[in-house]
Amino acid sequence: MDKKESSSEATAGFEAVAADLAGAGVVVGQTFGARALMANKKAIACLHGESMAFKLGRESPEHAAALAEPGAELFDPSGMKGPFKDWVDVPAASMASWPDFGHAALSNIGPSPRP
């Protein structure tokens, strides 16, 4: 992955989404060489430089809404023009929408298994 540094503002936005989703069992981990939000051991979002990428499912209305954000694009962690079609990279300019996309990404993985 093309490692991108994150500003303190982007990091704070990521941390806010992590805190918002913590009650639903989401934890901070690593994926694609970046800090990520994990649910049921699966990545649902990650910090990517000045943006946050969310796994929303390519056919979902949330995926379309994320791509409609100014500057948003399909997430290409390698930078080699091989984007992940289920993931959308949403820039910090749309940080106010990050919590909503975080919830949508969590919903996209389905229900949590019961212990």
N, C-alpha and C positions, 0 to 999 in steps of 0.2 A: 504494500500500500504506500502511496505517496503521502508521507507523514506531513501533516499540516499543523502548525502551531495554533493554539487557540488563545484569544484574548481573555482577560479576566472577566469581561462582560459575557462572552460566549460560555465560558466555564461556569459562571454564576447561573446562566440560563439553563444549562444542562443540569446543574445541581438542584435547581428549583423543580425541574421536571422529575428528577430522581426522588426528591422529597415528596412531591405530590403523589407519586405512584408507589412509594414505599409501603403504604398500608395495604396495597394489593399484592404484596409479595415480590415486588420488583427490586432487584439488587443491582449495584454497580459492579461491573466486571470489565473484561477486555474482549474486543473483537476487531478484526481488521487492523490490529495494532493501535487501536484507539480505545478511550474510555467508552463503555457501552452500558446500556440498560438491559438487564437480563430478566426473563420470566420463564420459569420452568426450564432453566438452563439453555434457553434460546435467546439470541439477541433480538431485541425489538427496536432498538435505536442506538445511535452512537454519535459522539461528538466528532466533527470533521472540520477542523480549522475554525472558520467563522460561521459554520453552519452545523445543523444537526440533521442526521439522516434517520428516517423512520421506515420501518417495514410495514407497509400499509396494504399490500395486495393489489396487484395491477388492475383489477376490475372494480375495486371499491370506490364509492363516492368520495371517501376521504383521500384516496390516492389522487383523484382528479382535482380535488380542492387544494391539495398540497402543491401539485404541479402548477396550479393557477397563481400561486404566490409569486410576486415579482422576484426574479432571479433563481427560482427553484428549478431543479433539473433532476433527471434520474441519477441515482447515486452510482458513481464509478470509482470504487475504492482504489483501484490500481492506477487510475489516470490513463489507461491504455485503450480508451474507447470501447470498453466492455461493460456498460452499465448493468446494474441489477434491476430488472424490470419491476420488481415488487417494492423497491426502495426509492424514496424521494429525499433528496438533499435540500433542506429548507434553510435559507440564509438567516443570519442573525437579525436582519432588517424585519423579518417576520417572527421574531422571538415571542411575541404575544400569542402566537398560534401554536407554539411548541407544546404546551400542556395538552391542548386538544388533540394534536397529532400523536402525542405520547399515549393518551387514553385510547385512541383509535388503533394504534399499533398493538397495545395490550389486548384489546378486543379481538384483533385479527388472529391471535394465536389460539383462541378458543378457551374453554374453561380450564381452570387449574385442576390437576388431579387431587382427589381427596386422600388425606393420610389414612 
